[in-house]
Structure formats: structure tokens, C-alpha cells
Amino acid sequence: ADLAAEEITAPPPARSLETYLEPADDLARRTHEGMRRYGAVIPWQDAAAMQCAVTGQARLHERQAELLLALPAPPPRSGPHERGAWSPEAALEAYRTAAEGALDMALDLYENAVSRPVPSGGCREEAARGRARLREKLGR
């Protein structure tokens, strides 16, 4: 164990570090150049697709909130096997709390989508309408 510890903590032999750094620097330069070229060739398509994906996620959270708010109160439960069961009122309050969380998430996602720099295409208008709708619903 002592010998292994000495090998692990020993400084690398002369020039060994450079043999790793030079190829790593070259790879980093080539990667950076490739990403720059990719961005020049495909400037907005990926950003527009991501904007629409985020808008779609926001719609799903908004729909989840609608479904939670539409749930009826469950029937009251009683009996020894259901000790600690929720009352209908507690269940409805839990549904409302979960719906508010889903609406907050939807609003955050709509705001994220609207703020994305997509000059054409994308789903900015739909995201802006969703954001306005939820701001009004949440009173913000």
C-alpha cells in the first residue's frame, strides 16, 4: 500500500504532462471550430425546436392543473384499515395545491420559451399567449 501511495502521489515524469496537454489543446481547438461552423450553418432551427418543446411542456403542465382541479372529492373513508385516510376536503385541498404547482411550472416554462432568441419560426406567439393567460389566472 505504501508503494502504491508513493506511485500515485509521485510527480509525473518529465514531459509526460505535455504529451497529454498538447493533443487535448488541439482537440479543444478543433471542437470549438466545429461548433462555430455548426452555429453558422444552422443558426436557429435547433433553438426554434427547443422553444416549441418548452412550450409543449408548459401546455402539459397547464393541462395537468386543469385535470387536477376537475377531480371530484373522493368519498369519505372510515374503518380501521383506512386509519389516517384523507377527508374529502383534505383531498380537494391537495388537488388545488398540486394544480397551483403545475400552473407555476407552466408559467415558468412559458416565460422561458418567450425569452429564447428565436427570430423566426418557433412558438413565441403561442408561449406569449400562454404566459398572458396564466398571469391573469394566477393574478401576477
DSSP file with accessible surface (Angstrom, degrees, kcal/mol):
  #  RESIDUE AA STRUCTURE BP1 BP2  ACC     N-H-->O    O-->H-N    N-H-->O    O-->H-N    TCO  KAPPA ALPHA  PHI   PSI    X-CA   Y-CA   Z-CA
    1    1 A A     >        0   0  116      0, 0.0     4,-2.5     0, 0.0     5,-0.2   0.000 360.0 360.0 360.0 -39.4    0.0    0.0    0.0
    2    2 A D  H  >  +     0   0  129      1,-0.2     4,-2.1     2,-0.2     5,-0.1   0.913 360.0  48.6 -63.8 -40.9    2.9    2.4    0.8
    3    3 A L  H  > S+     0   0  126      2,-0.2     4,-2.2     1,-0.2    -1,-0.2   0.915 111.4  49.6 -65.1 -42.0    4.5    1.7   -2.6
    4    4 A A  H  > S+     0   0   50      1,-0.2     4,-2.4     2,-0.2    -2,-0.2   0.918 109.8  51.6 -62.9 -41.4    1.1    2.3   -4.4
    5    5 A A  H  X S+     0   0   49     -4,-2.5     4,-2.3     1,-0.2    -1,-0.2   0.902 108.7  51.3 -63.0 -39.1    0.6    5.6   -2.5
    6    6 A E  H  X S+     0   0  122     -4,-2.1     4,-1.2     1,-0.2    -1,-0.2   0.917 110.8  48.3 -64.1 -40.6    4.1    6.7   -3.5
    7    7 A E  H  < S+     0   0  154     -4,-2.2    -2,-0.2     1,-0.2    -1,-0.2   0.906 112.4  48.4 -66.3 -40.8    3.4    6.0   -7.2
    8    8 A I  H  < S+     0   0  142     -4,-2.4    -1,-0.2     1,-0.2    -2,-0.2   0.907 118.7  38.2 -66.8 -41.4    0.0    7.8   -7.1
    9    9 A T  H  < S+     0   0  114     -4,-2.3    -1,-0.2    -5,-0.2    -2,-0.2   0.550  91.1 109.9 -90.4  -6.0    1.4   10.9   -5.4
   10   10 A A  S  < S-     0   0   53     -4,-1.2    -3,-0.0    -5,-0.2    -4,-0.0  -0.385  78.8-104.6 -68.1 145.1    4.7   11.0   -7.3
   11   11 A P        -     0   0  114      0, 0.0    -1,-0.1     0, 0.0     3,-0.1  -0.358  43.8 -97.5 -66.1 151.7    5.1   13.8   -9.8
   12   12 A P        -     0   0   83      0, 0.0     3,-0.1     0, 0.0     5,-0.1  -0.328  47.1 -93.1 -67.8 151.9    4.8   12.7  -13.4
   13   13 A P    >>  -     0   0  101      0, 0.0     3,-1.9     0, 0.0     4,-0.5  -0.225  60.6 -71.7 -60.3 158.9    8.0   12.1  -15.3
   14   14 A A  T 34 S+     0   0   98      1,-0.2     0, 0.0     2,-0.1     0, 0.0  -0.186 117.2   5.0 -54.8 139.9    9.4   15.0  -17.3
   15   15 A R  T 3> S+     0   0  149     -3,-0.1     4,-1.3     1,-0.1    -1,-0.2   0.382  97.1 109.8  67.0  -2.7    7.4   15.9  -20.5
   16   16 A S  H <> S+     0   0   27     -3,-1.9     4,-0.8     1,-0.2    -2,-0.1   0.903  76.1  51.6 -69.9 -36.4    4.7   13.4  -19.7
   17   17 A L  H >X S+     0   0   94     -4,-0.5     4,-2.4     1,-0.2     3,-1.1   0.924 107.0  53.6 -65.2 -40.5    2.2   16.1  -18.9
   18   18 A E  H 3> S+     0   0   75      1,-0.3     4,-2.3     2,-0.2    -1,-0.2   0.851  99.1  62.7 -62.8 -31.8    2.9   17.9  -22.2
   19   19 A T  H 3< S+     0   0   76     -4,-1.3    -1,-0.3     1,-0.2    -2,-0.2   0.799 112.6  37.0 -66.3 -24.4    2.2   14.7  -24.1
   20   20 A Y  H <X S+     0   0  170     -3,-1.1     4,-1.6    -4,-0.8    -2,-0.2   0.816 115.6  52.1 -91.2 -37.1   -1.4   14.9  -22.8
   21   21 A L  H  X S+     0   0   85     -4,-2.4     4,-3.0     2,-0.2     5,-0.2   0.905 103.2  56.2 -69.7 -41.4   -1.9   18.6  -22.9
   22   22 A E  H  X S+     0   0  107     -4,-2.3     4,-2.3     1,-0.2     5,-0.2   0.955 111.7  41.3 -60.6 -50.4   -0.9   19.2  -26.5
   23   23 A P  H  > S+     0   0   74      0, 0.0     4,-2.6     0, 0.0    -1,-0.2   0.896 115.3  53.1 -63.7 -33.7   -3.4   16.7  -28.0
   24   24 A A  H  X S+     0   0   52     -4,-1.6     4,-2.6     2,-0.2    -2,-0.2   0.927 109.7  47.4 -66.5 -42.2   -6.0   17.9  -25.6
   25   25 A D  H  X S+     0   0   86     -4,-3.0     4,-2.4     2,-0.2    -1,-0.2   0.915 112.2  50.1 -63.4 -41.2   -5.5   21.6  -26.6
   26   26 A D  H  X S+     0   0   66     -4,-2.3     4,-2.5    -5,-0.2    -2,-0.2   0.927 111.0  48.8 -63.3 -42.8   -5.6   20.6  -30.3
   27   27 A L  H  X S+     0   0   95     -4,-2.6     4,-2.7     1,-0.2     5,-0.2   0.917 110.3  51.6 -63.6 -41.6   -8.9   18.7  -29.7
   28   28 A A  H  X S+     0   0   58     -4,-2.6     4,-2.6     2,-0.2    -1,-0.2   0.919 110.3  49.0 -62.1 -42.6  -10.4   21.6  -27.9
   29   29 A R  H  X S+     0   0  152     -4,-2.4     4,-2.5     1,-0.2    -2,-0.2   0.938 113.3  46.1 -62.0 -45.5   -9.4   24.0  -30.8
   30   30 A R  H  X S+     0   0  147     -4,-2.5     4,-2.5     2,-0.2    -2,-0.2   0.898 112.8  50.0 -66.8 -37.9  -10.9   21.6  -33.4
   31   31 A T  H  X S+     0   0   77     -4,-2.7     4,-2.5    -5,-0.2     5,-0.2   0.935 111.3  48.8 -64.1 -45.5  -14.1   21.2  -31.3
   32   32 A H  H  X S+     0   0  135     -4,-2.6     4,-2.3    -5,-0.2    -2,-0.2   0.928 112.2  48.6 -60.9 -44.1  -14.5   24.9  -30.8
   33   33 A E  H  X S+     0   0   60     -4,-2.5     4,-2.5     1,-0.2    -1,-0.2   0.916 111.1  50.8 -62.3 -42.5  -14.0   25.5  -34.6
   34   34 A G  H  X S+     0   0   37     -4,-2.5     4,-2.6     1,-0.2    -2,-0.2   0.917 110.5  48.5 -62.6 -41.3  -16.6   22.7  -35.4
   35   35 A M  H  X S+     0   0  119     -4,-2.5     4,-2.5     2,-0.2    -1,-0.2   0.892 110.2  52.3 -66.8 -37.1  -19.2   24.3  -33.0
   36   36 A R  H  X S+     0   0  135     -4,-2.3     4,-1.8    -5,-0.2    -2,-0.2   0.945 112.0  45.6 -63.7 -43.9  -18.6   27.7  -34.6
   37   37 A R  H  X S+     0   0  153     -4,-2.5     4,-2.1     2,-0.2     5,-0.2   0.917 111.3  52.6 -65.0 -41.1  -19.2   26.3  -38.1
   38   38 A Y  H  X S+     0   0  103     -4,-2.6     4,-2.9     1,-0.2    -1,-0.2   0.941 109.6  49.3 -60.1 -44.3  -22.2   24.4  -36.9
   39   39 A G  H  < S+     0   0   36     -4,-2.5    -1,-0.2     1,-0.2    -2,-0.2   0.847 110.8  50.4 -64.8 -32.1  -23.7   27.5  -35.4
   40   40 A A  H  < S+     0   0   73     -4,-1.8    -1,-0.2    -5,-0.2    -2,-0.2   0.861 116.2  40.7 -73.8 -33.1  -23.0   29.4  -38.7
   41   41 A V  H  < S+     0   0  112     -4,-2.1    -2,-0.2     1,-0.3    -3,-0.2   0.895 128.1  28.2 -83.3 -39.7  -24.7   26.8  -40.8
   42   42 A I  S  < S+     0   0   56     -4,-2.9    -1,-0.3    -5,-0.2     4,-0.2  -0.717  73.6 158.7-122.3  78.4  -27.7   26.0  -38.6
   43   43 A P  S    S+     0   0   69      0, 0.0     4,-0.2     0, 0.0    -1,-0.2   0.919  71.4   5.4 -74.8 -42.2  -28.3   29.2  -36.7
   44   44 A W  S  > S+     0   0  107      2,-0.1     4,-2.8     3,-0.1     5,-0.3   0.582  98.9  89.0-123.8 -10.6  -32.0   29.0  -35.5
   45   45 A Q  H  > S+     0   0  116      1,-0.2     4,-2.3     2,-0.2     5,-0.2   0.932  95.9  43.7 -60.8 -45.1  -33.5   25.6  -36.3
   46   46 A D  H  > S+     0   0   85     -4,-0.2     4,-2.4     1,-0.2    -1,-0.2   0.902 114.0  50.7 -66.5 -39.7  -32.5   24.0  -33.1
   47   47 A A  H  > S+     0   0   29      2,-0.2     4,-2.4     1,-0.2    -1,-0.2   0.908 110.9  49.3 -64.7 -38.9  -33.4   27.0  -31.0
   48   48 A A  H  X S+     0   0   15     -4,-2.8     4,-2.2     2,-0.2    75,-0.2   0.920 110.9  49.7 -66.6 -41.1  -36.9   27.1  -32.6
   49   49 A A  H  X S+     0   0   61     -4,-2.3     4,-2.2    -5,-0.3    -2,-0.2   0.917 111.8  48.4 -63.7 -40.8  -37.4   23.4  -32.0
   50   50 A M  H  X S+     0   0   95     -4,-2.4     4,-2.6     2,-0.2     5,-0.2   0.907 108.6  54.1 -66.7 -38.8  -36.4   23.8  -28.4
   51   51 A Q  H  X S+     0   0    0     -4,-2.4     4,-2.2     1,-0.2    -1,-0.2   0.931 110.8  46.0 -60.6 -42.3  -38.7   26.8  -28.0
   52   52 A a  H  X S+     0   0   43     -4,-2.2     4,-2.4     2,-0.2    -1,-0.2   0.883 111.1  52.9 -68.7 -35.7  -41.6   24.7  -29.2
   53   53 A A  H  X S+     0   0   52     -4,-2.2     4,-2.2     2,-0.2    -2,-0.2   0.927 110.2  47.1 -65.5 -42.4  -40.6   21.8  -27.0
   54   54 A V  H  X S+     0   0    7     -4,-2.6     4,-2.2     2,-0.2    -2,-0.2   0.911 111.5  51.5 -66.0 -39.2  -40.6   24.0  -23.9
   55   55 A T  H  X S+     0   0    0     -4,-2.2     4,-2.3    -5,-0.2    -1,-0.2   0.912 108.7  51.7 -63.4 -40.3  -44.0   25.5  -24.9
   56   56 A G  H  X S+     0   0   14     -4,-2.4     4,-2.0     1,-0.2    -2,-0.2   0.897 108.1  51.2 -63.2 -39.2  -45.3   22.0  -25.3
   57   57 A Q  H  X S+     0   0  100     -4,-2.2     4,-2.1     1,-0.2    -1,-0.2   0.911 108.5  52.0 -63.8 -39.9  -44.1   21.1  -21.8
   58   58 A A  H  X S+     0   0    0     -4,-2.2     4,-2.5     1,-0.2    -2,-0.2   0.915 107.4  52.1 -62.5 -42.6  -45.8   24.2  -20.5
   59   59 A R  H  X S+     0   0  108     -4,-2.3     4,-2.7     1,-0.2    -1,-0.2   0.892 107.9  52.6 -60.1 -39.5  -49.1   23.1  -22.1
   60   60 A L  H  X S+     0   0  127     -4,-2.0     4,-2.5     2,-0.2    -1,-0.2   0.921 110.1  47.0 -64.0 -41.7  -48.8   19.7  -20.5
   61   61 A H  H  X S+     0   0   56     -4,-2.1     4,-2.1     2,-0.2    -2,-0.2   0.902 112.1  50.9 -66.1 -37.8  -48.4   21.3  -17.0
   62   62 A E  H  X S+     0   0    7     -4,-2.5     4,-2.0     2,-0.2    -2,-0.2   0.926 111.5  47.3 -64.7 -42.2  -51.3   23.6  -17.7
   63   63 A R  H  X S+     0   0  130     -4,-2.7     4,-2.5     1,-0.2    -2,-0.2   0.896 108.2  55.8 -65.8 -38.7  -53.5   20.6  -18.7
   64   64 A Q  H  X S+     0   0   95     -4,-2.5     4,-2.5     1,-0.2    -1,-0.2   0.923 107.2  49.8 -59.1 -42.9  -52.4   18.7  -15.6
   65   65 A A  H  X S+     0   0    1     -4,-2.1     4,-2.5     1,-0.2    -1,-0.2   0.915 109.1  51.6 -63.0 -42.0  -53.6   21.6  -13.5
   66   66 A E  H  X S+     0   0   79     -4,-2.0     4,-1.2     1,-0.2    -1,-0.2   0.918 111.3  47.6 -60.2 -43.8  -57.0   21.6  -15.3
   67   67 A L  H  X S+     0   0   90     -4,-2.5     4,-0.6     1,-0.2    -1,-0.2   0.897 111.0  50.9 -66.3 -39.4  -57.4   17.9  -14.7
   68   68 A L  H >< S+     0   0   32     -4,-2.5     3,-0.9     1,-0.2    -2,-0.2   0.914 110.3  49.1 -64.0 -40.7  -56.4   18.2  -11.0
   69   69 A L  H 3< S+     0   0   97     -4,-2.5    -1,-0.2     1,-0.2    -2,-0.2   0.736 108.2  55.4 -71.5 -20.9  -59.0   21.0  -10.5
   70   70 A A  H 3< S+     0   0   78     -4,-1.2    -1,-0.2    -5,-0.2    -2,-0.2   0.562  80.9 113.2 -87.0  -8.3  -61.7   18.9  -12.2
   71   71 A L    <<  -     0   0   74     -3,-0.9     2,-0.1    -4,-0.6    24,-0.0  -0.400  66.5-128.5 -66.1 136.1  -61.2   15.9   -9.9
   72   72 A P        -     0   0  101      0, 0.0    -1,-0.1     0, 0.0    -2,-0.1  -0.417  32.8 -90.6 -78.2 159.9  -64.3   15.3   -7.7
   73   73 A A        -     0   0   45     -2,-0.1    16,-0.1     1,-0.1    14,-0.0  -0.491  45.8-118.4 -66.5 135.3  -63.8   14.9   -4.0
   74   74 A P        -     0   0   31      0, 0.0    17,-0.1     0, 0.0    18,-0.1  -0.400  36.5 -93.1 -71.0 156.3  -63.3   11.3   -3.0
   75   75 A P        -     0   0  101      0, 0.0     0, 0.0     0, 0.0     0, 0.0  -0.363  51.0 -92.5 -66.4 150.7  -65.9    9.7   -0.8
   76   76 A P        -     0   0  103      0, 0.0     2,-0.4     0, 0.0    11,-0.1  -0.341  42.6-145.7 -62.6 145.2  -65.1    9.8    2.9
   77   77 A R        +     0   0  132      9,-0.4     2,-0.3    -3,-0.1     8,-0.1  -0.908  23.6 165.5-114.0 145.8  -63.3    6.7    4.2
   78   78 A S        +     0   0  100     -2,-0.4     3,-0.1     5,-0.1     5,-0.1  -0.960  23.0  85.3-149.1 166.4  -63.6    5.1    7.5
   79   79 A G  S >  S-     0   0   36     -2,-0.3     3,-1.3     1,-0.1    -2,-0.0  -0.311  79.9 -82.8 118.1 156.9  -62.7    1.9    9.2
   80   80 A P  G >  S+     0   0  102      0, 0.0     3,-1.0     0, 0.0    -1,-0.1   0.800 123.5  58.5 -66.3 -27.9  -59.7    0.5   10.9
   81   81 A H  G 3  S+     0   0  150      1,-0.2    -2,-0.1    -3,-0.1     0, 0.0   0.633 107.3  48.4 -77.5 -11.3  -58.0   -0.5    7.7
   82   82 A E  G X  S+     0   0   60     -3,-1.3     3,-2.0     3,-0.1    -1,-0.2  -0.111  77.0 160.7-117.6  34.9  -58.1    3.1    6.5
   83   83 A R  T <  S+     0   0  208     -3,-1.0    -5,-0.1     1,-0.3     0, 0.0  -0.323  71.3  17.0 -58.6 132.5  -56.7    4.8    9.6
   84   84 A G  T 3  S+     0   0   75      1,-0.2    -1,-0.3    -2,-0.0     3,-0.1   0.630  89.0 159.9  79.6  12.4  -55.4    8.2    8.7
   85   85 A A    <   -     0   0   36     -3,-2.0    -1,-0.2     1,-0.1     2,-0.1  -0.327  45.2 -99.7 -66.7 150.4  -57.3    8.3    5.4
   86   86 A W        -     0   0  142      1,-0.1    -9,-0.4     4,-0.1    -1,-0.1  -0.404  28.4-126.1 -69.8 147.8  -57.9   11.8    3.9
   87   87 A S     >  -     0   0   51    -11,-0.1     4,-2.4    -2,-0.1     5,-0.2  -0.482  30.1-108.2 -81.1 161.0  -61.1   13.6    4.3
   88   88 A P  H  > S+     0   0   21      0, 0.0     4,-2.4     0, 0.0     5,-0.2   0.907 121.6  52.3 -57.3 -38.0  -62.7   14.7    1.0
   89   89 A E  H  > S+     0   0  133      1,-0.2     4,-2.2     2,-0.2     5,-0.2   0.909 108.9  48.7 -65.7 -42.0  -61.9   18.3    2.0
   90   90 A A  H  > S+     0   0   44      2,-0.2     4,-2.3     1,-0.2    -1,-0.2   0.892 110.7  51.6 -65.6 -37.1  -58.2   17.5    2.6
   91   91 A A  H  X S+     0   0    1     -4,-2.4     4,-2.4     2,-0.2    -2,-0.2   0.932 109.6  48.7 -65.5 -44.2  -58.1   15.7   -0.8
   92   92 A L  H  X S+     0   0   54     -4,-2.4     4,-2.4     1,-0.2    -1,-0.2   0.891 110.5  51.5 -62.9 -38.5  -59.5   18.7   -2.6
   93   93 A E  H  X S+     0   0   93     -4,-2.2     4,-2.5     2,-0.2    -1,-0.2   0.911 109.3  50.2 -65.0 -39.0  -57.0   20.9   -0.9
   94   94 A A  H  X S+     0   0   33     -4,-2.3     4,-2.4     2,-0.2    -2,-0.2   0.902 109.7  51.1 -64.7 -39.1  -54.2   18.6   -2.0
   95   95 A Y  H  X S+     0   0   53     -4,-2.4     4,-2.4     2,-0.2    -2,-0.2   0.923 111.0  48.3 -61.9 -44.6  -55.5   18.7   -5.6
   96   96 A R  H  X S+     0   0  106     -4,-2.4     4,-2.5     2,-0.2    -2,-0.2   0.916 111.3  49.9 -63.2 -41.8  -55.6   22.5   -5.5
   97   97 A T  H  X S+     0   0   76     -4,-2.5     4,-2.1     1,-0.2    -2,-0.2   0.924 112.3  46.9 -63.0 -43.9  -52.1   22.7   -4.1
   98   98 A A  H  X S+     0   0   49     -4,-2.4     4,-2.2     1,-0.2    -1,-0.2   0.895 111.5  52.0 -65.6 -37.8  -50.8   20.4   -6.8
   99   99 A A  H  X S+     0   0    1     -4,-2.4     4,-2.5     2,-0.2    -2,-0.2   0.908 107.8  51.5 -65.5 -40.8  -52.6   22.3   -9.5
  100  100 A E  H  X S+     0   0  108     -4,-2.5     4,-2.5     1,-0.2    -1,-0.2   0.912 109.8  50.2 -62.5 -40.1  -51.1   25.6   -8.3
  101  101 A G  H  X S+     0   0   40     -4,-2.1     4,-2.3     2,-0.2    -2,-0.2   0.908 110.5  49.4 -62.9 -41.0  -47.6   24.0   -8.5
  102  102 A A  H  X S+     0   0    7     -4,-2.2     4,-2.5     2,-0.2    -2,-0.2   0.900 111.3  49.2 -66.1 -38.6  -48.4   22.8  -12.0
  103  103 A L  H  X S+     0   0   10     -4,-2.5     4,-2.7     2,-0.2    -2,-0.2   0.894 109.7  51.5 -68.6 -38.9  -49.5   26.3  -13.1
  104  104 A D  H  X S+     0   0   53     -4,-2.5     4,-2.4     2,-0.2    -2,-0.2   0.922 111.7  47.4 -61.2 -43.0  -46.4   27.9  -11.6
  105  105 A M  H  X S+     0   0   86     -4,-2.3     4,-2.4     2,-0.2    -2,-0.2   0.920 111.3  50.9 -64.6 -42.2  -44.3   25.4  -13.5
  106  106 A A  H  X S+     0   0    0     -4,-2.5     4,-2.8     2,-0.2    -2,-0.2   0.926 109.8  50.0 -61.5 -42.9  -46.2   26.1  -16.7
  107  107 A L  H  X S+     0   0    3     -4,-2.7     4,-2.6     1,-0.2     5,-0.2   0.930 110.2  50.2 -62.5 -43.7  -45.8   29.9  -16.3
  108  108 A D  H  X S+     0   0   90     -4,-2.4     4,-2.2     1,-0.2    -1,-0.2   0.915 112.4  47.5 -59.7 -42.1  -42.0   29.4  -15.7
  109  109 A L  H  X S+     0   0   26     -4,-2.4     4,-2.6     2,-0.2    -2,-0.2   0.905 110.7  50.5 -68.2 -41.0  -41.8   27.3  -18.9
  110  110 A Y  H  X S+     0   0    0     -4,-2.8     4,-2.5     2,-0.2    -2,-0.2   0.926 111.8  48.5 -61.1 -42.9  -43.9   29.8  -21.0
  111  111 A E  H  X S+     0   0   61     -4,-2.6     4,-1.9     1,-0.2    -2,-0.2   0.898 110.6  51.5 -65.2 -37.4  -41.6   32.6  -19.8
  112  112 A N  H  X S+     0   0   67     -4,-2.2     4,-0.6    -5,-0.2    -1,-0.2   0.930 111.3  47.5 -61.9 -44.9  -38.5   30.5  -20.7
  113  113 A A  H >< S+     0   0    0     -4,-2.6     3,-0.9     1,-0.2    -2,-0.2   0.909 110.9  50.5 -65.7 -40.7  -39.9   29.9  -24.1
  114  114 A V  H 3< S+     0   0   18     -4,-2.5    -1,-0.2     1,-0.2    -2,-0.2   0.877 107.7  54.2 -65.9 -34.7  -40.7   33.6  -24.7
  115  115 A S  H 3< S+     0   0   89     -4,-1.9    -1,-0.2    -5,-0.2    -2,-0.2   0.595  81.6 110.0 -79.3  -7.5  -37.3   34.7  -23.7
  116  116 A R  S << S-     0   0   71     -3,-0.9     2,-2.0    -4,-0.6     8,-0.0  -0.476  77.4-120.4 -71.5 136.2  -35.5   32.4  -26.2
  117  117 A P        +     0   0   95      0, 0.0    -1,-0.1     0, 0.0   -69,-0.1  -0.473  56.4 145.4 -80.3  79.0  -33.8   34.3  -29.0
  118  118 A V        -     0   0    4     -2,-2.0     6,-0.1    -4,-0.2     3,-0.1  -0.931  27.9-171.3-116.2 106.6  -35.6   32.8  -32.0
  119  119 A P  S    S+     0   0   91      0, 0.0     2,-0.3     0, 0.0    -1,-0.1   0.806  70.4  12.2 -72.5 -28.5  -36.1   35.4  -34.7
  120  120 A S  S    S+     0   0   83    -76,-0.0   -72,-0.1     4,-0.0     2,-0.0  -0.988 113.6  12.3-147.5 156.6  -38.4   33.4  -37.0
  121  121 A G  S >  S+     0   0   63     -2,-0.3     3,-0.5     1,-0.1    -3,-0.1  -0.333  80.3  95.5  72.3-160.9  -40.3   30.1  -36.7
  122  122 A G  T 3  S-     0   0   32      1,-0.2    -1,-0.1     2,-0.1     3,-0.1  -0.244  87.9 -78.7  74.6-165.8  -40.7   28.6  -33.2
  123  123 A a  T 3> S+     0   0   23    -75,-0.2     4,-2.4   -10,-0.1     5,-0.2  -0.144  74.3 131.3-130.9  35.7  -43.6   29.1  -30.9
  124  124 A R  H <> S+     0   0   87     -3,-0.5     4,-2.7     1,-0.2     5,-0.2   0.916  75.3  49.4 -60.5 -44.2  -43.0   32.5  -29.4
  125  125 A E  H  > S+     0   0  151      2,-0.2     4,-2.4     1,-0.2    -1,-0.2   0.925 112.3  47.5 -63.9 -43.9  -46.6   33.7  -30.0
  126  126 A E  H  > S+     0   0   60      2,-0.2     4,-2.4     1,-0.2    -1,-0.2   0.916 113.3  48.6 -62.9 -41.8  -48.2   30.6  -28.5
  127  127 A A  H  X S+     0   0    0     -4,-2.4     4,-2.7     2,-0.2    -2,-0.2   0.904 110.5  51.4 -65.2 -38.7  -45.9   30.9  -25.5
  128  128 A A  H  X S+     0   0   34     -4,-2.7     4,-2.5     2,-0.2    -2,-0.2   0.904 110.3  48.8 -65.7 -40.7  -46.7   34.6  -25.1
  129  129 A R  H  X S+     0   0  143     -4,-2.4     4,-2.6     2,-0.2    -2,-0.2   0.925 112.7  48.2 -63.9 -43.1  -50.5   33.8  -25.2
  130  130 A G  H  X S+     0   0    0     -4,-2.4     4,-2.6     2,-0.2     5,-0.2   0.914 111.2  50.4 -63.0 -41.7  -50.0   31.0  -22.6
  131  131 A R  H  X S+     0   0   68     -4,-2.7     4,-2.6     2,-0.2     5,-0.2   0.940 112.1  46.7 -62.1 -45.7  -47.9   33.3  -20.4
  132  132 A A  H  X S+     0   0   57     -4,-2.5     4,-2.2     1,-0.2    -2,-0.2   0.920 112.2  51.1 -62.7 -42.6  -50.6   36.1  -20.5
  133  133 A R  H  X S+     0   0  109     -4,-2.6     4,-2.3     1,-0.2    -2,-0.2   0.930 114.1  42.9 -60.9 -45.6  -53.3   33.6  -19.8
  134  134 A L  H  X S+     0   0    0     -4,-2.6     4,-3.0     2,-0.2    -1,-0.2   0.862 110.0  55.6 -73.6 -34.7  -51.6   32.1  -16.8
  135  135 A R  H  X>S+     0   0   95     -4,-2.6     5,-2.7    -5,-0.2     4,-0.9   0.916 111.7  45.2 -61.2 -40.8  -50.5   35.5  -15.4
  136  136 A E  H  <5S+     0   0  170     -4,-2.2     3,-0.4    -5,-0.2    -2,-0.2   0.935 114.3  48.4 -66.8 -43.7  -54.2   36.5  -15.5
  137  137 A K  H  <5S+     0   0  107     -4,-2.3    -2,-0.2     1,-0.2    -1,-0.2   0.888 118.7  39.3 -63.7 -39.3  -55.3   33.2  -13.9
  138  138 A L  H  <5S-     0   0   47     -4,-3.0    -1,-0.2    -5,-0.1    -2,-0.2   0.512 110.2-120.8 -90.4  -5.2  -52.6   33.5  -11.2
  139  139 A G  T  <5       0   0   69     -4,-0.9    -3,-0.2    -3,-0.4    -4,-0.1   0.871 360.0 360.0  71.0  38.2  -53.1   37.2  -10.7
  140  140 A R      <       0   0  156     -5,-2.7    -1,-0.2    -6,-0.2    -2,-0.1  -0.854 360.0 360.0-114.9 360.0  -49.4   38.1  -11.5
